[in-house]
Amino acid sequence: QVRSFRRSSASADSAPRASPNMSDHGSEAEEVADLSSPDVTTKYRSAGDIVQKALQMVVDACVPGADIVDICTLGDKCMEDETDKLYNKKGKDGKKIEKGVAFPTCVSVNEVLGHYSPMKGESTALKAGDIAKIDLACHLDGFIAAAGHTVIVGGEPVEDRRADVIMAAWNAAEAALRLVQVGNTNMQVTEAFNKIAADFNCKPVQGVLSHQLKKHVIDGNRTIISVETDDQKVDEFEFEMNEVYCIDVVMSTGEGKGKE
């Protein structure tokens, strides 16, 4: 059983994630594209409002018997409809402003780690008691906001290991939001993840990275690793003013190792 959170956090006064084909390669010409620009901050905030609306719709749709593909379609349509309402004038360069879904709605159940957005023929239905992990993102002009949440399908209270892993992830996400501050380091966040996981007898999932976000960039070079291993480590750095990060938290009641 796995619990995940995805939130956007900024080392400044404001906050925001991602297109599957957005990467560090292919950056645009130099421009003010961080939170020092009021226009950029407004786009992050507006995208954040949209993903929160889509997230709530998806959460409400996660009921026993619901087909996962229908839920994912609902989330994507909400993001498309809401982004279509904004920034319909051309940009300063005379080009149409890009916007829409940045990362498709995913609903990953129980032991499935994430990124489950099935085709119609391979989808499954939710059952009462399932742990459903929701993940989605949209962008306005390349400025990305992501949201994630986990629900117990059916809404009944749980007191078993599902409760442990849910609380481990929730507390880790809350700690990250407080630690991503100017002058703190990425390793402080990693240490908090591991300490909180241990408090609930859980483990952070190996290989999970929280990336810095930039315009049209989902996988920035600066990363926060959930847990270091002999095979995977990251360089330590300090958070700087006006940076934006997508915080990914994935906890497990098992070994914390993903399997194909």
N, C-alpha and C positions, 0 to 999 in steps of 0.2 A: 504494500500500500504506500502510496506516495502523495505528498501534498506539495503544491507549488504556488508561488505568488510571482507575479510580474508587475512591477511598478516603475514609474519613471521618477528620477530624483535629480535635483540640480544643486550644484555647489554655489548657489546664489539665492535670490529671493523668489525665484519662480522655478517651475518644473515642467517636464514631459515625461517612440520607438520605431520603423522598419520594413522595408520592402525586401522580399526574398532576393531580389536582384540588385539591391543597393549595397555597395561596398566602398571601401576606401579608394578603390581604383576608379578613376573617372571623376575625380573631384572637379568642381566647377571653378571658374575664375575667382580670384580673390575678391571677397566682399565681406561686409559685416554680417556674419551668419551665426552669431552666438547671442547669449542673453543680454549682452550690452545694448542690443538693438530693441527698442520698444515693439517694432513690427514683428521681429522674430519671436519675442516673448508672447505677443498676442496670438501668433499662429500656433505656438506650442500649447498655450492655454485653451484655445478654441478646439484644437485636436484632442486635448485631454477631456474637454467637456463631451465631445462626441463619443470617445471610447467608453467613457463612464456610462453614457446613455445606452450604448450598444451592450455593454457588459451587463447592465441591469436587465435588459430584455432577455439576454441569454440565460442569466441566472433564473429568471422567472420561468423560462421555458424548460428548465431541467427538472422534469417531473417524471414519475414512473411511466414507462411506455412510450416516451418521446423518442423519435428517431434522431440519432446524432446528426445525420446529414441535413435534416430539416432545421435543427438548431443552428448549425454552422451557417446555413444559407440565410437564416434570420439575422444573425450578427453581421454578416457581410453586407446584406441589403441595407441595414440600418446605417452602417458607416458610409456606404455609397450615397444613400439618400441625403444624409446630413452634410457630407462634404460637398455635394452638388449645390447646396444652398449658399455656399460661401465662395468668395474670391472668384467671381465670374468675369471680372474685367481682366484685360491683358496686363501682364507685368510691364516693368519699365523697359524691357527689351522688346516689347511688342508681341511676345509669345504668350500663349495660353498658360495659366498657372496649373501645374500638375497637382493632383490631389486624389484621394480615394483610399482604398484598402492598402495598407502597408504590409500587413501580415495577416493571412486569412484566419478567420475564427476557427479555433481548435477546441475540441472537447475530448480530453483524454481521461479514460476511466480506470480506476483502481491501479493495477500494476503498470499500466502504460504510462511512460514518463512524460510524454508530451508530443505536440505537433501532429495530433490525430485529427485530420480534416478529410473524412472519407468521401469517396465517390458514391453515387446512389446505390450501386449494386453491391457494395462491400460494407455498408453501414450496419450498425446494430442499434438496439433500443436500450434505453436506460432502465435500470431496475431499482426498486426501493433499497436504500442502504449503500448504493454505489457511491464512491468518491469521484466526483466529476470535476476535473481541473480545466478551467476555461482560460483561454489565452487569445488575445486579438490586438490589432494595432491599426491606426490610420495615419495619414499625413496630409498636411496642407503645405504646398510649395516645398515639399521635401522635408519638412520639420515634423518629426514623428512622435506620436504619443502611443504608449502601450498600456494595457491593463490586464490583470489576471486575478482570478479568484478561484476558490475551491468550495464546493457545496456537497453536502450529504443529500443525495436524491431522496425525496420524501420528507426531508426536514426533521426527522426524529432525532432527539438528543442521543449522543453516543458517549460511552465511557470506557471503551476498549482501546486498542492500539491506534485506531483511527483518530481518537481524540488526542493521543500523544503526538502523532505526526502533524496533525493540524495545528496544534498549539506550538510545536517547534517551528514550523514554517511561519506562522503568524508573528511570533515574537522575533524571529530572525529578520523578517521584513521590516518590522517596526524599528529594530535596532539599526538596520542599514539606513533607513530614512533619516535617522538622527546622526549617524556617523559620517555620511557623505557631506562633509563640511570643509570649507577652505582650511587647509593646514593639516587636516587628518590624512591618513594614508589608507590605501586599498587593503593593506594587510590587517589593519584594525578591524575592518569589516569581516574579513576572512576569519579572524580570531573569534569575533562575536558569533558568527555562524556556527563554528565548531563547539564553542562553549554552550550555546543555547541548545544545540542538537543533543549534546551529552546530557543536559539537564532533563531531557525527555526520553532518554535512552534511544535516540534516533541518530541517524548519520546524514550529513549533507551528501548529495549525489555527486560522484566524481565526474569531472568534465564539464560541469556547468559554469559558465562564465557570464558575468554582467559586463556589458560593453559600454564604452562611451558612445554617445550618439552625436552625429553632426548632420548637416544638411545632406540628404540622400545617402546617409551612412548608417547602416544598422550595426556593423561590426567594427567599431573604432579600435585602434591599436591599444588604447588604455583599457585594461580589464581588471575586474575583481574576481578572483577565483573562489569558488565555494570551499574547496578543500585541496590542499597541495598533496601531490603524490610524487613518487620517485620519477615518474614519467611526465608529469605536468606541473610546471611551476611558472610563475609570472614575476616580472620585475616589480619592485616596490616603487611607489610614487606618491606624491602629495596631490590631493584634489586642489584645483585652482578655480578662481572666480569665473563664473559664467559658463562652466562646463555642464553638460547634461549626461546622465547615465540611465540606462535601463537596468533595474535591479531584478535579477532572476534568482528566485529561491526555490530549490527543490530538495525536499527532505524525504528520507525513506526509513521505514521500520526494519529494513533488511540490511544488507551489507553496504549499501550506497554505491553499488556498481551496476551500471546499465547493461542490458543484454539485448542482442539483436533478436 
